[in-house]
Amino acid sequence: MYEVVLNKQAEKIVNKQQKYIKTAFYKWSKIELPENPYDANDGKIVKTDYEGLQVYKKRFGNFRALFTINDETVIVKIFKFKSRGQSYKA
């Protein structure tokens, strides 16, 4: 099982969203993501490059969660949760 770490700034943004987005995000991050971060939610996770890092992204309505997976330390770090247009800006 992976440990999921959520950035405080991302957590603030998630908590301001509509109930259905918050519910979907927390279900995914607390139940599905720790068990298999590469295939959580039926493989609807996309690998991409972001600022020179190998990151993964997951869609929640018009929002994206960007996260990294470290197999050595068994940690998944969710570092960004923003609207689609803003999520890929530095």
Secondary structure as the mmCIF struct_conf table of DSSP 4:
data_model
#
loop_
_struct_conf.conf_type_id
_struct_conf.id
_struct_conf.beg_label_comp_id
_struct_conf.beg_label_asym_id
_struct_conf.beg_label_seq_id
_struct_conf.end_label_comp_id
_struct_conf.end_label_asym_id
_struct_conf.end_label_seq_id
STRN STRN1 GLU A 3 LEU A 6
HELX_RH_AL_P HELX_RH_AL_P1 LYS A 8 ASN A 15
TURN_TY1_P TURN_TY1_P1 LYS A 16 LYS A 16
BEND BEND1 GLN A 17 GLN A 17
HELX_RH_AL_P HELX_RH_AL_P2 LYS A 19 LYS A 27
HELX_RH_PI_P HELX_RH_PI_P1 TRP A 28 GLU A 32
HELX_RH_AL_P HELX_RH_AL_P3 LEU A 33 GLU A 35
TURN_TY1_P TURN_TY1_P2 PRO A 37 GLY A 43
STRN STRN2 ILE A 45 TYR A 50
TURN_TY1_P TURN_TY1_P3 GLU A 51 GLY A 52
STRN STRN3 LEU A 53 PHE A 60
TURN_TY1_P TURN_TY1_P4 GLY A 61 ASN A 62
STRN STRN4 PHE A 63 ASN A 70
TURN_TY1_P TURN_TY1_P5 ASP A 71 VAL A 74
STRN STRN5 ILE A 75 SER A 83
TURN_TY1_P TURN_TY1_P6 ARG A 84 TYR A 88
#
